[in-house]
Amino acid sequence: MSKILIRGAKILGGEPRDVLIDGETIAEVGTGLDAAGATVVEAEGQILLPGLVDLHTHLREPGREDSETVLTGTKAAAVGGFTAVHAMANTFPVADTAGVVEQVWRLGKESGYCDVQPVGAVTVGLEGKQLAELGAMHDSAAGVKVFSDDGKCVDDAVIMRRALEYVKAFDGVVAQHAQEPRLTEGAQMNEGVVSAELGLGGWPAVAEESIIARDVLLAAHVGSRVHICHLSTAGSVEIVRWAKSKGWDVTAEVTPHHLLLTDELVRSYNPVYKVNPPLRTEADVQTLREALADGTIDCVATDHAPHPHEDKDCEWAAAAMGMVGLETALSVVQQTMVETGLIDWAGVADRMSFRPAAIGRLEGHGRPVSAGEPANLTLVDPAYRGVVDPAGFASRSRNTPYEGRELPGRVTHTFLRGRATVVDGKLA
């Protein structure tokens, strides 16, 4: 591999520095570095971050390649500044065996646009009745550390306890989709004023909060790690804050769309806004932002959920739940968190790289931008402003809630172990 000199970038938003990449590694960080023999990337005014890490991505392969494939999903990830993603288990077949997680892991290796870390299912077939092959998935080539039935809740307390006990043996973590199914039967959107006015089935906050309360208690009881997927309500924030005050090993994520969008958008009846968990109230949004800023919520995760056109372009009740998010995540975080003064760019690096990599126990990612570290890097132009046009997405699906909306910031370059996967905003 040739040398690359990134000249004049603000590392984590600090003073301008030069960063010399040699092969797969950062060779030197300083000022006025020698550019001899190196490809020079002029980065004045740009922010250099460690490569972003997503704890929650749906790549759909195997089984729903009409929505996304590992190749198209990792291309979208690279465009969004990600160098690693965790691929959720709700594929067809479900990633509940060593064979399936190894298949996804190998597809990630072949794609080459970012590292793909498979997430194993907690239960066989995501059915919540019998533990999946947790140990075998961990011992496989994929080295699974994160387990989730995401898309469904592990609602049986005994099964959840057993899973937490099992993964403790190898420092794994259970990532819970917190949704009490009996409280959300027929639910279409957040339960509140808007659902009442529209006559749509309400999805109460307590359906999320009751599961989180139960699971932090279970994690404390067995001394294991639990991670809360796509936390979405103010009440959930308070429960996680309380659990952390006890010193329990509880972590949580928030999606970009829950930091920006509210249930008022459902008045349009546009199914692009139909998502699980649902868009909540403005008060919830503000609380989530504050909780991400103060560290109660550990990280941002996209919950990138691609769907083909026909699954979204239909009446609200029949539409699939989910939004694509890999290519817009950093821009939404810039708008909602950086430009509001809630966090700085070092905070972005913490919430979108350092912490998700630590939660997933992902080696080689979420590392400091310093000499001797792997050259997994993201270069961002924060001054850029652009209107979201899904026609230009690298993802196979187009179900973005931001179409036509102006968002700030653009990833200009992404480097995976010293190799450029994105150059000047385009796939390399």
FIMAR-273045 format. One record per residue (C-alpha): residue in one letter; x, y, z. Coordinates in steps of 0.5 Angstrom, whole numbers, plus 500, padded with zeros to 3 digits. Example, Ala and Ser with C-alpha at 12.3 -4.5 7.8 and 13.67 -1.06 7.14 Angstrom:
% FIMAR-273045
A525491516
S527498514
//
This chain:
% FIMAR-273045
M500500500
S502507499
K503513504
I497518505
L498524508
I492528511
R494535511
G491540516
A485536519
K483538526
I483532529
L477531533
G476538532
G482540535
E488544532
P490543525
R495537524
D498533519
V497525519
L501520515
I498513514
D503508512
G500502510
E495500515
T497504520
I498511522
A505512522
E506520525
V502525527
G504532527
T505539523
G509540517
L510533516
D514530510
A510529504
A515525500
G512519496
A505520499
T499521496
V496528499
V489529502
E488537503
A484537509
E484544511
G477546515
Q475539516
I475534522
L478528522
L475522527
P476515528
G472511523
L465510526
V462504529
D455502528
L452497533
H446496530
T445495522
H440491518
L444488512
R438483510
E443478507
P441472507
G434472505
R432479503
E437481498
D432485495
S432490500
E440490501
T446486501
V452486505
L456489499
T451495498
G450496506
T457496507
K458501501
A453505504
A456505511
A463507508
V459513505
G457515512
G464514515
F463508518
T469503518
A465497522
V458495523
H454490527
A449486522
M443484526
A441477526
N434478523
T435475516
F433469513
P435464515
V436467522
A443468524
D442463530
T448458528
A455459527
G454457520
V450463518
V454468522
E460466519
Q457467512
V455474514
W462475516
R465472510
L461476506
G463482510
K471480508
E469480501
S466486500
G472490503
Y468497504
C468496512
D468491517
V462487518
Q461484525
P455479526
V450480531
G448473533
A440471535
V439470542
T433465541
V432460536
G429463530
L428469534
E422466537
G423467544
K423460546
Q430457546
L437459547
A440459540
E447457539
L451462543
G457459545
A458456538
M457463535
H462466539
D467460538
S466461530
A470465526
A466471526
G467471534
V460474536
K460478542
V453481541
F447478541
S440480540
D433478537
D432485535
G426486531
K423482537
C423483544
V426477549
D420478553
D420471557
A424473563
V427466564
I430466557
M433473558
R436471565
R439465562
A442469556
L445474560
E448468565
Y451465558
V454471555
K457472562
A462467561
F466470555
D464477556
G458478551
V453482551
V445482550
A442487546
Q435488548
H429490543
A425493549
Q418492547
E413488551
P409485546
R402485549
L402492550
T403494543
E399489539
G396493533
A400499535
Q402504529
M405510532
N407513539
E401513544
G399520545
V395526543
V397525535
S395518535
A388520539
E387525534
L389520528
G385514530
L391510530
G393504535
G398507540
W404505542
P405506549
A412509552
V411504558
A412498553
E419500552
E420502559
S417496563
I422491559
I428496560
A426496568
R426488568
D432487564
V437492568
L435488574
L436482571
A443484569
A445486576
H442480579
V447475575
G452480574
S452481566
R452486561
V445488558
H445494552
I439497550
C437498543
H434504540
L432507547
S426512545
T423515551
A424520557
G422515562
S427510559
V433515560
E431515567
I431508568
V438507565
R440513569
W438510575
A441503573
K448506572
S448510578
K448503582
G454501578
W450496574
D453494567
V448497563
T449501556
A444504551
E444507544
V439512541
T438513533
P439519529
H432519527
H430519535
L434525536
L431529530
L424527528
T417527532
D410523532
E408530529
L410527522
V405522522
R400527521
S402526513
Y400519514
N407518510
P409511511
V417513511
Y416515518
K413509520
V419506525
N420501531
P420504536
P416509534
L417517533
R416520540
T414527542
E418533542
A419532550
D422525549
V427528543
Q430533547
T431529553
L434524549
R439529546
E441531553
A442524555
L446523550
A450529551
D451527559
G453520557
T447517560
I446514553
D452511551
C452512543
V449513537
A447507533
T443508526
D438502526
H439502518
A433498516
P432498508
H426496505
P424495498
H419500495
E413496495
D414495502
K413502504
D409505498
C403503501
E397505506
W400506513
A397500516
A400495511
A407499511
A414495514
M417499519
G424502519
M428507516
V435507512
G440511516
L448509515
E449515510
T445521514
A447519521
L453523522
S449529519
V443528523
V448528529
Q452534527
Q445538526
T442536533
M448535537
V454539535
E450545532
T446546538
G452546543
L450539546
I457536544
D463537541
W467533535
A471530541
G464528543
V462525537
A468521536
D466518543
R459517542
M460514534
S466510535
F470509542
R464507546
P460503540
A467499539
A468498547
I461496548
G461491542
R469489544
L471490537
E478490536
G482495532
H476500532
G474506536
R482507537
P485514538
V488518532
S495517534
A501514531
G501506531
E494506531
P490502525
A488507520
N481507521
L479514519
T473519517
L474526514
V468530515
D467537512
P462540517
A461547513
Y458543507
R450544506
G446539502
V439537500
V438529501
D437526495
P436518496
A437517488
G444518490
F444513496
A449507495
S444503499
R440499495
S433502499
R431509499
N426509505
T429515508
P425520512
Y430526510
E429526503
G428534501
R431536507
E437540508
L443537513
P449539514
G456536514
R459531509
V464525509
T469527504
H474521506
T473514509
F480510510
L479502512
R486500515
G489505511
R485504504
A481509502
T474507501
V471514500
V474519496
D472526495
G465524498
K465518492
L466511493
A473509491
//
